[in-house]
């Protein structure tokens, strides 16, 4: 009886060990094969799994992308005027915000508006752009400055893709400081 038990254990062990070294390349059975090997669709290709038949989907209406801040004023003259009156800077006026605003101004605004905001930047000196306004000659508010940075106005293009909402408000803060110094 003891020999039969030993033989059975040896056979079971041999069977288990030998099953691990199979030369067969046949894959295992899969319960849901589509989950293991999903179909890869190209970004702009047709996709039968979506109602509109496209792979790339637009965000759900009314949603806001993570890290984005909604801006409630339209890119129109009426939106500009409304922003001029109603839009207020949510950031606290402090040295850190002004320092970063100055840094962003130097990178994105200085080439046209100049170091002090009088419209004498390097591109104006080289006659690449003409008619860049002096900050003291304009009736501007923090809302109108932000709106122009957001959408652009006249010859100036939008800088919304280069600056985050916070950086736009910091730049606005710095432009207001430049304007205050020009009005003295």
C-alpha positions as CSV (number, residue, x, y, z in Angstrom):
1,X,0.0,0.0,0.0
2,X,2.8,2.4,0.8
3,X,4.4,1.6,-2.6
4,X,1.2,2.5,-4.4
5,X,1.0,5.8,-2.6
6,X,4.7,6.6,-3.4
7,X,4.2,5.6,-7.0
8,X,1.0,7.8,-7.3
9,X,2.8,10.8,-5.8
10,X,5.8,10.3,-8.1
11,X,3.6,10.0,-11.2
12,X,1.6,13.1,-10.1
13,X,4.8,15.1,-9.6
14,X,6.2,13.9,-12.9
15,X,3.0,14.9,-14.7
16,X,2.8,18.3,-13.1
17,X,6.5,19.1,-13.8
18,X,6.3,17.8,-17.4
19,X,3.2,19.9,-18.1
20,X,5.3,23.0,-17.6
21,X,7.8,22.1,-20.4
22,X,5.6,21.7,-23.4
23,X,6.9,22.5,-26.8
24,X,3.4,23.3,-27.9
25,X,2.8,26.9,-28.9
26,X,-0.9,26.6,-28.7
27,X,-2.3,29.5,-26.5
28,X,-4.5,28.8,-23.5
29,X,-8.2,29.1,-23.7
30,X,-9.5,32.6,-22.9
31,X,-12.8,33.4,-21.3
32,X,-13.3,36.7,-23.2
33,X,-10.6,37.0,-25.9
34,X,-11.6,40.6,-26.9
35,X,-10.6,41.8,-23.5
36,X,-7.1,40.3,-23.9
37,X,-6.5,41.3,-27.5
38,X,-8.6,44.4,-28.1
39,X,-8.9,45.9,-31.6
40,X,-6.8,49.0,-32.0
41,X,-8.4,51.8,-33.9
42,X,-6.5,54.6,-35.5
43,X,-7.2,58.0,-34.0
44,X,-9.4,59.4,-36.8
45,X,-10.7,56.2,-38.2
46,X,-14.2,54.9,-38.3
47,X,-15.3,52.9,-35.3
48,X,-18.6,50.9,-35.2
49,X,-18.7,51.0,-31.4
50,X,-19.7,54.7,-31.2
51,X,-23.0,56.3,-32.2
52,X,-21.3,58.8,-34.6
53,X,-19.0,56.1,-36.0
54,X,-15.8,57.9,-35.2
55,X,-12.9,56.8,-32.9
56,X,-12.1,60.3,-31.6
57,X,-14.9,61.6,-29.5
58,X,-15.7,65.1,-28.4
59,X,-16.1,65.8,-24.7
60,X,-19.6,65.7,-23.3
61,X,-21.4,69.0,-23.6
62,X,-21.2,71.1,-20.5
63,X,-18.1,69.4,-19.1
64,X,-14.8,71.2,-18.3
65,X,-11.5,69.6,-19.0
66,X,-9.3,69.0,-15.9
67,X,-7.2,72.1,-15.1
68,X,-9.2,74.4,-17.3
69,X,-11.1,77.4,-16.0
70,X,-14.2,78.5,-17.8
71,X,-14.3,82.0,-19.2
72,X,-17.8,83.4,-19.5
73,X,-17.2,86.2,-22.0
74,X,-17.6,85.8,-25.7
75,X,-15.0,86.8,-28.3
76,X,-17.1,89.8,-29.5
77,X,-17.0,93.5,-28.9
78,X,-20.0,93.1,-26.5
79,X,-18.0,90.4,-24.7
80,X,-15.0,92.7,-24.5
81,X,-17.1,95.5,-23.0
82,X,-18.8,93.2,-20.6
83,X,-15.4,91.8,-19.5
84,X,-14.1,95.3,-19.1
85,X,-16.8,96.1,-16.6
86,X,-17.6,92.7,-14.9
87,X,-14.4,90.6,-14.9
88,X,-12.3,90.8,-11.8
89,X,-8.9,89.3,-11.0
90,X,-9.4,86.4,-8.6
91,X,-5.7,86.4,-7.5
92,X,-4.3,88.2,-4.6
93,X,-2.0,91.1,-5.3
94,X,1.3,90.0,-3.9
95,X,5.0,89.8,-4.9
96,X,4.9,86.2,-6.1
97,X,2.0,86.9,-8.5
98,X,3.6,90.1,-9.7
99,X,7.0,88.4,-10.2
100,X,5.5,85.6,-12.3
101,X,3.4,88.2,-14.2
102,X,6.6,90.2,-15.0
103,X,8.3,86.9,-16.2
104,X,5.4,86.1,-18.5
105,X,5.2,89.7,-19.7
106,X,8.9,89.6,-20.6
107,X,8.5,86.4,-22.5
108,X,5.2,87.1,-24.4
109,X,4.5,90.9,-24.4
110,X,7.8,92.7,-24.2
111,X,8.7,92.2,-27.9
112,X,5.8,94.3,-29.0
113,X,4.6,96.4,-26.0
114,X,8.1,97.2,-24.7
115,X,9.7,96.9,-21.3
116,X,7.6,99.7,-19.8
117,X,4.4,99.3,-21.8
118,X,4.7,102.3,-24.1
119,X,4.5,100.3,-27.3
120,X,8.2,100.4,-28.2
121,X,9.1,96.8,-28.3
122,X,11.8,95.3,-30.5
123,X,9.4,94.3,-33.2
124,X,7.9,97.8,-33.3
125,X,11.5,99.3,-33.6
126,X,12.1,97.0,-36.6
127,X,8.8,98.2,-38.2
128,X,7.4,94.6,-38.0
129,X,4.2,95.9,-36.2
130,X,3.0,99.4,-36.2
131,X,0.4,101.0,-33.9
132,X,1.1,99.0,-30.7
133,X,-0.8,101.0,-28.1
134,X,0.7,102.7,-25.1
135,X,-0.9,101.5,-21.9
136,X,-1.5,105.0,-20.5
137,X,-3.5,106.1,-23.7
138,X,-6.1,103.3,-23.3
139,X,-9.1,103.0,-21.0
140,X,-8.2,99.5,-19.8
141,X,-9.3,97.5,-16.8
142,X,-8.2,94.1,-15.5
143,X,-11.1,92.5,-17.3
144,X,-10.2,94.1,-20.6
145,X,-6.6,93.2,-20.3
146,X,-7.4,89.5,-19.5
147,X,-9.9,89.4,-22.4
148,X,-7.4,90.7,-24.9
149,X,-4.8,88.1,-23.6
150,X,-7.4,85.4,-23.9
151,X,-8.8,86.2,-27.3
152,X,-6.6,88.8,-28.9
153,X,-7.7,92.1,-30.4
154,X,-7.0,93.9,-33.6
155,X,-3.4,93.0,-34.6
156,X,-2.7,91.1,-31.3
157,X,-3.4,87.4,-31.4
158,X,-4.6,85.2,-28.6
159,X,-2.1,84.0,-26.0
160,X,-4.6,81.6,-24.4
161,X,-2.6,78.6,-25.6
162,X,0.7,79.9,-24.2
163,X,-0.5,81.0,-20.8
164,X,-2.6,79.2,-18.2
165,X,-5.5,81.1,-16.7
166,X,-3.5,81.9,-13.6
167,X,-0.6,83.2,-15.7
168,X,-3.0,85.4,-17.7
169,X,-4.2,86.9,-14.5
170,X,-0.7,87.4,-13.2
171,X,0.3,89.1,-16.5
172,X,-2.8,91.3,-16.2
173,X,-1.7,92.3,-12.7
174,X,1.7,93.2,-14.0
175,X,0.3,95.2,-16.9
176,X,-1.9,97.2,-14.5
177,X,1.2,97.9,-12.4
178,X,3.0,99.2,-15.6
179,X,0.0,101.4,-16.5
180,X,-0.1,102.8,-13.0
181,X,3.6,103.7,-13.3
182,X,3.0,105.4,-16.7
183,X,0.1,107.5,-15.3
184,X,2.3,109.0,-12.5
